[in-house]
Amino acid sequence: MTGPGDGTSPGPPGPGQRDEGGSGLRAALGGLTTRGRSFLAAGIAATVCSYVLGQADLLRVGLLLAVLPLLCVVVLHRTRHRVTGSRRLTPARIPVTADARVHLRIDNVSRIPTGLLMLQDRVPYVLGPRPRFVLDRIEPGGRREVSYRVRSDLRGRYPLGPLQLRLTDPFGMCELTRGFSAYDTLTVVPHTEPLPPVRPGGASPGHGDGLRRSPALAGEDDVIPRGYRHGDDLRRVHWRATARHGELMVRREEQPRRARCTVLLDTRRTAYEGGGPGAPFEWAVSGAASVAVHLLEQGFSVRLLTDTGSASPGGRSSSLHAPAEAAGLMLETLAAVEHSEGTCLSAALAALRGGEGGLLVAFLGGLDEEQTALAARMRGRGGAAVAFVLDPAAWRGNPDPRARGAAEHRLRALRDAGWTALPAGPGASLPELWRLAGGPGPEAPAPFPGTFGAGTAGGRP
C-alpha cells in the first residue's frame, strides 16, 4: 500500500506493502473456507476408509480430495505478496460537509492471474460506512481501479486505511486477508464565511493601512544599502557606500510592511458546553478561521493564539508565506484544535504582552469576573480589539434574567477597557457581527430575542 501520488506503477511490493498478519503456512491454513475444510475432511475420511476396506481406487480419490485444498493454500500463500495497492485523495483537504473522492488501485504484479478479490478500506465512522468492493479476476500485470466518496460534518484529521484485501483461489478453497501498512490522512478544515471588507473596531492609525509600506530611505545618513545585483537600476547606485565598501552598492527599494493581527481562540473546556457541529466551540473555531483567512487576504500578517499561550505553525510563519499558503497552514491547525483543560486566560495574556501588537480579534467562551478582568487587560494601548463572546447561558437558551444581566455586565466591562465587544449566540451571523464591529458605533443586537440586552458596541480606543 502506498500513499497518494507514489508507487502507482506496477512493481515489486516494498517493505511497507507486506501484510501485517502471520506469513507462515499455519496462518494460510487458517484461511481455509468451508468448502476447503469439507474437501480436506472428505479426503482424510476417504483415505482412512480405503485403508480399512483395502480399496486402492478410494485411496486415489481421498488423496485428490485432501491434496486439492492444501495445494490451493500453498499456491495462494506463495502468490499473495505479489499484489500491490495505492490510494489517492482528491482533494486531501476539504471543508466540513464537502465531499472528497478516494481512488483505490490494485496491481497484480505476479505472473499468474488472481482469483476473486474483496477490497475493503478502513475509514472512521464519521466519514460514512466502510467501503467494500468485489473485484473480478485480475490478469497478470493487470490493474483494477475503484473509488468511493467520504464526507464529514465534523472537522478533524481522519486516517484512511490500512487497506484490506481478501484473496481467494479459483476453486474457492482458501481465503487470505492481507492488510497493507500504509494509510493516508484526510484533513477536514472548519467552514469559513466571506466577511465584508471593513476596518474592525475602527483600527487605529499605525495598525492598518498606515503600515502597509514604509520607505527604506529616510535620508542619505539613514540609508541601508545592499550589494549590486544584475538588473538593478544604475540610478539607484549609492556612491558613498560604494566608495566605502569597495564594491558597487545600491539603495534599497521601498519595503512593504504588513499590518499585524492576532486571532485569539479560547479553547477552555469549561468555557463551552455541548458538542457536535452546532456546538458553540465549533462556531468559535469556524469564526476564528473565517477572520484569519479574511485578514490574510487583506494583507495582514496573522498570528493564531489560543488560551494556552501557544501560537499555531501557520500563525508564526504567516508573514513568511503567501496569503493562500498561510491560510492553508492556519486552517489545518484549526482542523485539529481541541479543548484545553486550562481554566484561566493568564497564559494568553502573557503571550500577548510579549507580542508585536496590532489588531486583536478574540473569540471567547464563558467568562467569570476573574477571566473578564484578564481579558480586559489583553487589549494593547495602541491597537484595536474586537471580542466575540459566546456565553454558555445563551447557547443553553437560559431565560434567567440574572444570567442575562451577568453576561451584559461582562460585555460592558470589556467595552470600558476599550474592546469592541459583541455577543454571539446560536444562529449568529459572523459576517453581520463583523460588519457591526467595523461600524462607527453600532448597537450590539441580541443574537436571538431575550438573550442579551442591546448595548453599545463601541468602546473605541
Backbone torsions as a table, in degrees:
resi	resn	phi	psi	omega
1	MET	NA	132.2	-179.7
2	THR	-123.9	164.1	-179.4
3	GLY	-81.1	179.7	-177.3
4	PRO	-66.5	130.4	173.3
5	GLY	85.7	-0.4	179.2
6	ASP	-131.8	145.0	176.7
7	GLY	71.3	32.2	-177.3
8	THR	-85.3	-16.8	179.5
9	SER	-87.8	147.9	-178.8
10	PRO	-59.4	145.1	179.0
11	GLY	177.5	171.6	-179.7
12	PRO	-62.0	141.0	179.9
13	PRO	-65.3	140.1	179.3
14	GLY	-83.8	-176.3	-179.4
15	PRO	-60.9	-33.9	-178.9
16	GLY	-79.5	1.1	-176.7
17	GLN	-105.6	0.5	177.5
18	ARG	-74.3	147.4	-178.9
19	ASP	-74.8	155.0	-172.1
20	GLU	-90.9	-8.0	179.0
21	GLY	-83.3	-174.7	178.3
22	GLY	-67.1	142.3	-175.2
23	SER	-105.5	4.3	-178.4
24	GLY	-87.3	172.5	179.2
25	LEU	-65.8	-25.6	179.0
26	ARG	-63.5	-42.2	177.7
27	ALA	-67.3	-36.1	179.0
28	ALA	-66.9	-38.8	177.3
29	LEU	-63.4	-29.2	177.5
30	GLY	-69.8	-12.1	178.7
31	GLY	-91.2	8.6	177.4
32	LEU	-62.0	132.5	177.4
33	THR	-79.0	177.9	177.7
34	THR	-62.0	-37.9	177.3
35	ARG	-65.1	-44.3	-180.0
36	GLY	-64.4	-41.5	177.8
37	ARG	-65.4	-36.9	178.9
38	SER	-65.5	-42.5	177.2
39	PHE	-62.8	-43.3	-178.8
40	LEU	-65.0	-42.7	179.0
41	ALA	-65.2	-41.3	179.7
42	ALA	-65.7	-38.5	179.2
43	GLY	-64.8	-43.2	179.5
44	ILE	-64.7	-42.6	179.6
45	ALA	-63.2	-41.6	179.7
46	ALA	-66.5	-37.1	178.9
47	THR	-64.9	-43.7	179.4
48	VAL	-63.8	-43.9	-179.5
49	CYS	-64.2	-37.7	178.9
50	SER	-64.1	-35.0	178.3
51	TYR	-70.1	-40.1	-179.0
52	VAL	-70.2	-43.7	-174.8
53	LEU	-89.1	-13.1	-179.8
54	GLY	73.4	32.0	-179.4
55	GLN	-101.7	111.1	-178.5
56	ALA	-69.8	-36.8	179.1
57	ASP	-63.5	-38.5	178.8
58	LEU	-66.5	-31.4	176.7
59	LEU	-64.0	-41.4	179.7
60	ARG	-65.2	-40.0	177.7
61	VAL	-64.2	-41.9	-179.8
62	GLY	-63.7	-43.3	178.9
63	LEU	-63.5	-38.1	178.9
64	LEU	-63.9	-44.6	-179.0
65	LEU	-65.5	-35.9	-177.3
66	ALA	-80.4	-35.2	-175.7
67	VAL	-76.9	-31.3	-175.5
68	LEU	-58.6	-52.6	178.7
69	PRO	-64.7	-35.7	178.4
70	LEU	-66.2	-37.9	177.7
71	LEU	-65.1	-38.9	177.7
72	CYS	-63.6	-38.8	178.2
73	VAL	-62.2	-46.0	-178.0
74	VAL	-64.4	-44.8	-178.5
75	VAL	-64.5	-44.8	-179.1
76	LEU	-67.0	-35.9	179.0
77	HIS	-65.8	-36.8	-176.7
78	ARG	-80.4	-22.2	-176.3
79	THR	-106.1	-7.1	-172.1
80	ARG	-70.8	-20.9	-179.8
81	HIS	-85.3	5.8	-178.9
82	ARG	-102.4	20.8	175.5
83	VAL	-115.5	125.6	-179.3
84	THR	-116.6	158.3	-178.8
85	GLY	-138.8	157.2	175.8
86	SER	-144.2	157.1	-179.7
87	ARG	-131.6	143.5	178.6
88	ARG	-139.1	130.0	179.4
89	LEU	-102.9	135.8	175.5
90	THR	-138.0	104.6	-8.9
91	PRO	-88.6	173.2	179.8
92	ALA	-86.9	-9.8	177.9
93	ARG	-134.9	124.1	-177.2
94	ILE	-134.3	154.4	171.0
95	PRO	-78.1	165.7	179.0
96	VAL	-60.5	148.1	-179.1
97	THR	70.1	0.2	176.6
98	ALA	-91.4	162.1	-178.4
99	ASP	-102.8	145.4	170.7
100	ALA	-126.0	146.1	179.5
101	ARG	-107.6	133.5	179.5
102	VAL	-108.4	121.1	-179.6
103	HIS	-103.8	126.0	177.6
104	LEU	-111.8	139.0	-179.7
105	ARG	-133.4	130.4	178.5
106	ILE	-116.5	127.7	178.9
107	ASP	-115.6	131.3	173.3
108	ASN	-95.8	104.8	-176.4
109	VAL	-100.2	12.1	177.9
110	SER	-94.2	177.4	-178.3
111	ARG	-95.3	0.6	179.1
112	ILE	-123.3	151.6	-179.5
113	PRO	-71.6	156.4	176.0
114	THR	-88.9	166.8	171.3
115	GLY	-88.7	-155.8	177.0
116	LEU	-70.1	134.5	-178.4
117	LEU	-118.7	138.8	170.9
118	MET	-114.2	122.3	-176.1
119	LEU	-105.5	133.0	-179.6
120	GLN	-140.0	130.6	178.5
121	ASP	-111.8	137.3	178.9
122	ARG	-86.3	125.3	177.1
123	VAL	-133.3	147.9	175.5
124	PRO	-60.9	152.6	-174.1
125	TYR	-65.0	-25.5	-179.1
126	VAL	-70.2	-15.8	179.3
127	LEU	-91.3	-5.3	179.4
128	GLY	121.0	-176.8	-179.3
129	PRO	-67.4	156.9	180.0
130	ARG	-71.1	121.5	-176.2
131	PRO	-74.9	139.3	177.3
132	ARG	-132.9	140.8	-179.4
133	PHE	-136.7	143.9	174.3
134	VAL	-108.7	120.6	-178.0
135	LEU	-108.1	133.0	178.4
136	ASP	-73.8	178.6	-179.1
137	ARG	-51.4	131.8	177.5
138	ILE	-106.5	122.6	-178.6
139	GLU	-68.8	161.9	177.3
140	PRO	-57.3	128.9	-178.1
141	GLY	76.0	4.9	-178.7
142	GLY	-87.9	175.1	-179.3
143	ARG	-146.7	157.7	174.0
144	ARG	-134.4	141.5	179.1
145	GLU	-127.1	132.9	176.2
146	VAL	-134.1	165.5	179.9
147	SER	-149.0	159.1	174.9
148	TYR	-149.8	163.6	-178.3
149	ARG	-110.9	145.9	176.4
150	VAL	-126.5	155.1	-178.6
151	ARG	-155.3	144.4	-179.7
152	SER	-137.7	138.8	173.5
153	ASP	-92.4	-1.4	-179.7
154	LEU	-121.9	135.3	177.2
155	ARG	-69.8	162.5	178.1
156	GLY	148.8	-179.4	175.2
157	ARG	-114.3	119.9	-172.2
158	TYR	-118.0	126.0	177.2
159	PRO	-77.1	138.9	174.7
160	LEU	-113.7	119.7	-178.8
161	GLY	113.4	-177.8	2.0
162	PRO	-74.4	157.3	179.9
163	LEU	-75.7	137.2	177.7
164	GLN	-115.3	136.5	-177.5
165	LEU	-129.7	125.0	177.7
166	ARG	-104.0	118.8	-177.8
167	LEU	-100.8	142.6	175.8
168	THR	-131.2	153.2	176.3
169	ASP	-84.6	166.0	-177.3
170	PRO	-61.3	-23.4	-178.6
171	PHE	-94.0	-4.7	-179.8
172	GLY	71.2	25.6	-179.1
173	MET	-82.8	-27.5	-172.3
174	CYS	-143.2	142.4	174.7
175	GLU	-128.5	129.1	179.0
176	LEU	-123.5	132.5	178.3
177	THR	-105.2	126.0	177.0
178	ARG	-118.8	139.2	178.0
179	GLY	-113.6	123.7	177.7
180	PHE	-77.8	149.1	-173.1
181	SER	-84.4	-21.6	-174.3
182	ALA	-82.8	150.9	175.1
183	TYR	-146.0	165.2	179.4
184	ASP	-122.0	166.3	-177.0
185	THR	-122.8	126.8	174.2
186	LEU	-99.5	123.6	-179.7
187	THR	-101.3	120.9	177.0
188	VAL	-106.3	109.6	-174.3
189	VAL	-91.9	160.6	-180.0
190	PRO	-63.8	154.9	175.0
191	HIS	-71.1	136.5	177.9
192	THR	-118.5	146.4	179.5
193	GLU	-116.2	141.4	174.7
194	PRO	-68.4	135.6	-176.9
195	LEU	-111.2	149.7	178.6
196	PRO	-67.6	147.4	-177.5
197	PRO	-80.5	74.6	177.7
198	VAL	-112.6	164.4	177.8
199	ARG	-95.4	104.4	-172.4
200	PRO	-60.9	136.3	172.7
201	GLY	61.3	21.1	-177.0
202	GLY	59.3	51.5	-173.3
203	ALA	-44.4	124.6	-171.9
204	SER	-71.1	154.4	176.6
205	PRO	-57.6	142.2	-177.3
206	GLY	99.0	-12.0	178.0
207	HIS	-129.0	12.4	178.1
208	GLY	-127.4	-125.3	-177.3
209	ASP	-64.5	-22.6	-179.0
210	GLY	-63.1	-18.1	179.9
211	LEU	-102.3	7.5	-176.3
212	ARG	-65.4	-41.1	-179.2
213	ARG	-140.6	143.8	174.6
214	SER	-142.2	135.2	-175.8
215	PRO	-68.7	137.6	177.6
216	ALA	-79.4	-18.2	-177.4
217	LEU	-107.4	108.7	178.5
218	ALA	-103.6	-5.1	-178.3
219	GLY	161.4	168.5	-177.7
220	GLU	-61.9	-31.0	-176.9
221	ASP	-85.5	-19.9	-175.7
222	ASP	-99.6	-3.8	-175.4
223	VAL	-67.6	143.7	175.2
224	ILE	-115.1	96.1	-175.8
225	PRO	-77.8	166.0	175.0
226	ARG	-134.9	168.6	-179.8
227	GLY	-67.5	149.6	-179.7
228	TYR	-67.1	138.0	176.2
229	ARG	-120.9	151.0	-179.4
230	HIS	-58.7	127.5	-179.5
231	GLY	100.9	-10.4	178.5
232	ASP	-66.6	145.8	178.3
233	ASP	-70.9	127.4	-179.0
234	LEU	-66.9	-17.4	177.8
235	ARG	-70.8	-13.3	178.9
236	ARG	-96.8	8.9	179.0
237	VAL	-66.3	131.0	177.8
238	HIS	-99.2	101.4	-170.9
239	TRP	-69.4	-34.7	179.8
240	ARG	-64.0	-45.3	178.2
241	ALA	-67.0	-34.7	177.8
242	THR	-61.9	-42.4	178.8
243	ALA	-67.3	-35.7	-177.7
244	ARG	-73.4	-37.5	-176.3
245	HIS	-93.3	-15.4	180.0
246	GLY	78.5	11.0	175.9
247	GLU	-143.4	162.5	-175.0
248	LEU	-70.0	124.8	-179.2
249	MET	-122.0	145.9	179.6
250	VAL	-125.4	156.8	176.0
251	ARG	-73.5	144.1	176.1
252	ARG	-71.0	147.6	175.8
253	GLU	-76.2	166.6	175.8
254	GLU	-60.1	126.8	-174.3
255	GLN	-99.6	135.7	177.8
256	PRO	-75.2	140.6	173.2
257	ARG	-123.9	128.9	-173.7
258	ARG	-93.1	139.2	174.2
259	ALA	-63.7	147.2	-174.7
260	ARG	-106.9	148.6	177.2
261	CYS	-149.8	143.6	173.9
262	THR	-118.3	126.2	175.1
263	VAL	-103.1	114.7	-177.6
264	LEU	-100.7	124.8	178.5
265	LEU	-114.0	118.5	177.0
266	ASP	-80.7	114.5	-177.8
267	THR	-110.2	11.8	-177.7
268	ARG	-61.6	130.7	-179.3
269	ARG	-63.0	-34.5	-178.3
270	THR	-72.1	-11.9	-176.9
271	ALA	-90.4	-6.3	-177.4
272	TYR	-134.2	158.6	176.4
273	GLU	-131.1	150.1	176.6
274	GLY	83.2	172.8	179.3
275	GLY	-149.1	177.5	-179.7
276	GLY	98.3	178.0	-174.9
277	PRO	-60.7	-30.6	-177.6
278	GLY	-95.4	13.1	-177.0
279	ALA	-73.8	154.1	179.5
280	PRO	-61.3	-34.3	179.4
281	PHE	-64.2	-39.1	178.5
282	GLU	-66.8	-34.0	175.6
283	TRP	-63.9	-41.6	-179.9
284	ALA	-65.7	-41.9	179.2
285	VAL	-63.9	-45.5	178.3
286	SER	-62.6	-38.5	177.8
287	GLY	-64.9	-43.3	178.4
288	ALA	-62.6	-39.6	178.3
289	ALA	-65.1	-42.5	-179.0
290	SER	-63.7	-44.6	-179.1
291	VAL	-66.1	-43.5	-179.2
292	ALA	-61.6	-46.0	-179.8
293	VAL	-65.2	-41.1	-179.8
294	HIS	-62.3	-46.1	-177.9
295	LEU	-69.1	-34.5	175.1
296	LEU	-62.6	-40.2	177.4
297	GLU	-66.3	-26.7	178.7
298	GLN	-83.7	0.9	176.6
299	GLY	95.8	9.8	178.9
300	PHE	-79.7	154.4	166.8
301	SER	-96.2	113.0	-168.6
302	VAL	-106.5	134.9	172.8
303	ARG	-116.7	129.4	177.7
304	LEU	-98.7	126.7	-174.7
305	LEU	-129.4	144.7	175.4
306	THR	-114.1	174.6	-178.8
307	ASP	-66.1	-17.9	177.7
308	THR	-78.5	-6.4	-179.7
309	GLY	87.5	4.3	-178.6
310	SER	-96.2	140.6	178.0
311	ALA	-100.4	150.5	179.4
312	SER	-75.3	155.9	174.3
313	PRO	-57.5	-40.3	177.6
314	GLY	-64.8	-36.5	-179.6
315	GLY	-68.7	-40.7	-178.8
316	ARG	-68.6	-27.8	-173.4
317	SER	-112.2	9.9	-176.0
318	SER	-62.0	-29.5	179.2
319	SER	-74.9	-11.0	-178.6
320	LEU	-103.0	-3.3	-177.7
321	HIS	-120.4	163.1	171.3
322	ALA	-65.7	152.5	-177.3
323	PRO	-53.7	-41.6	-178.8
324	ALA	-65.2	-41.1	179.6
325	GLU	-68.8	-41.1	178.2
326	ALA	-64.4	-39.3	177.7
327	ALA	-63.6	-39.8	177.3
328	GLY	-62.7	-43.1	177.4
329	LEU	-61.9	-40.3	-178.5
330	MET	-69.7	-38.9	178.6
331	LEU	-66.1	-38.8	177.8
332	GLU	-65.1	-35.5	176.2
333	THR	-66.0	-44.6	-179.3
334	LEU	-69.8	-22.3	177.7
335	ALA	-64.2	-28.9	-175.1
336	ALA	-108.7	3.1	-176.7
337	VAL	-68.5	139.2	-178.3
338	GLU	-127.0	173.5	176.2
339	HIS	-64.7	143.4	171.9
340	SER	-97.2	157.0	180.0
341	GLU	-89.7	0.7	179.8
342	GLY	-72.0	161.6	179.2
343	THR	-125.0	4.4	-172.4
344	CYS	-134.0	151.0	179.3
345	LEU	-98.8	13.1	-175.9
346	SER	-64.2	-36.1	179.7
347	ALA	-65.2	-39.3	177.5
348	ALA	-66.3	-39.0	178.1
349	LEU	-61.5	-43.1	179.2
350	ALA	-64.6	-39.3	179.5
351	ALA	-66.5	-37.6	179.3
352	LEU	-69.9	-35.2	178.3
353	ARG	-65.6	-31.3	179.4
354	GLY	-89.9	5.3	-178.2
355	GLY	-87.6	-166.0	-175.6
356	GLU	-104.6	10.6	178.5
357	GLY	76.4	-156.1	-176.9
358	GLY	96.3	-169.1	-179.7
359	LEU	-67.7	140.4	178.1
360	LEU	-123.6	123.5	176.1
361	VAL	-121.4	120.1	-174.2
362	ALA	-119.6	139.2	171.5
363	PHE	-113.5	107.5	-171.3
364	LEU	-112.5	141.1	174.0
365	GLY	-86.4	-151.0	179.9
366	GLY	-63.5	136.1	-177.7
367	LEU	-122.3	136.9	168.3
368	ASP	-98.7	-174.4	-176.9
369	GLU	-61.6	-42.0	-178.0
370	GLU	-66.5	-44.8	-178.8
371	GLN	-71.1	-30.3	174.9
372	THR	-63.9	-41.8	178.5
373	ALA	-64.1	-39.5	177.9
374	LEU	-65.8	-42.9	179.2
375	ALA	-63.6	-37.0	179.3
376	ALA	-62.9	-31.8	-178.9
377	ARG	-80.5	-7.1	-178.1
378	MET	-73.8	-25.7	-176.2
379	ARG	-67.4	127.4	177.7
380	GLY	-72.3	165.5	-176.9
381	ARG	-68.9	-37.9	-173.5
382	GLY	-106.7	-4.2	-173.9
383	GLY	-108.7	156.2	175.8
384	ALA	-79.8	152.5	-178.3
385	ALA	-140.2	130.0	-179.9
386	VAL	-124.1	131.8	-179.5
387	ALA	-125.1	129.4	170.9
388	PHE	-106.2	113.0	-171.7
389	VAL	-104.3	123.1	179.1
390	LEU	-105.9	103.1	-177.4
391	ASP	-87.2	129.1	-178.2
392	PRO	-58.8	-35.4	-179.8
393	ALA	-62.9	-37.0	178.3
394	ALA	-65.9	-41.1	-179.2
395	TRP	-72.9	-23.4	173.7
396	ARG	-79.7	-14.5	-174.7
397	GLY	74.0	32.7	-178.3
398	ASN	-74.7	115.9	-178.8
399	PRO	-84.9	6.7	-177.0
400	ASP	-60.7	120.9	179.5
401	PRO	-60.6	-30.9	179.6
402	ARG	-65.8	-38.9	177.9
403	ALA	-65.6	-41.0	177.8
404	ARG	-64.9	-40.1	179.4
405	GLY	-64.9	-40.6	179.0
406	ALA	-65.3	-40.1	178.6
407	ALA	-64.5	-41.7	178.9
408	GLU	-66.8	-35.5	177.9
409	HIS	-62.9	-40.4	-180.0
410	ARG	-70.3	-37.4	175.3
411	LEU	-62.6	-40.9	-179.7
412	ARG	-64.9	-37.4	178.1
413	ALA	-63.3	-39.5	177.6
414	LEU	-67.0	-40.9	179.3
415	ARG	-65.2	-38.2	178.5
416	ASP	-63.6	-26.9	178.9
417	ALA	-85.5	2.0	177.5
418	GLY	103.8	1.6	178.8
419	TRP	-78.4	151.9	162.5
420	THR	-95.8	97.4	-171.0
421	ALA	-103.8	126.6	-179.0
422	LEU	-127.4	135.5	175.8
423	PRO	-79.3	144.7	178.6
424	ALA	-129.3	111.6	179.6
425	GLY	-111.4	-174.4	180.0
426	PRO	-58.5	133.7	179.9
427	GLY	79.6	5.5	-179.6
428	ALA	-66.1	140.6	179.1
429	SER	-93.8	116.3	-179.9
430	LEU	-64.9	-42.3	177.1
431	PRO	-58.0	-37.7	178.8
432	GLU	-69.3	-41.8	177.4
433	LEU	-63.9	-38.0	178.5
434	TRP	-64.5	-39.3	177.2
435	ARG	-64.4	-41.2	178.1
436	LEU	-64.8	-36.8	-179.7
437	ALA	-66.6	-23.5	-179.6
438	GLY	-100.2	4.7	-178.5
439	GLY	-79.7	176.9	-177.2
440	PRO	-76.8	-2.0	-178.1
441	GLY	140.6	55.5	-172.0
442	PRO	-78.3	169.4	172.5
443	GLU	-85.5	131.9	-179.1
444	ALA	-81.1	113.4	-176.4
445	PRO	-78.6	155.2	173.4
446	ALA	-70.9	138.8	-179.9
447	PRO	-59.6	-33.4	171.8
448	PHE	-153.0	159.7	-172.0
449	PRO	-55.2	130.6	174.1
450	GLY	87.0	6.7	-177.8
451	THR	-86.5	-65.7	175.8
452	PHE	-124.9	151.3	170.9
453	GLY	-76.0	152.7	179.4
454	ALA	-69.2	141.5	179.8
455	GLY	-150.0	166.6	-177.7
456	THR	-70.1	131.4	179.8
457	ALA	-95.7	14.8	-174.4
458	GLY	-77.3	-104.4	-174.5
459	GLY	64.7	41.0	-174.2
460	ARG	-69.0	145.6	176.2
461	PRO	-64.2	NA	NA
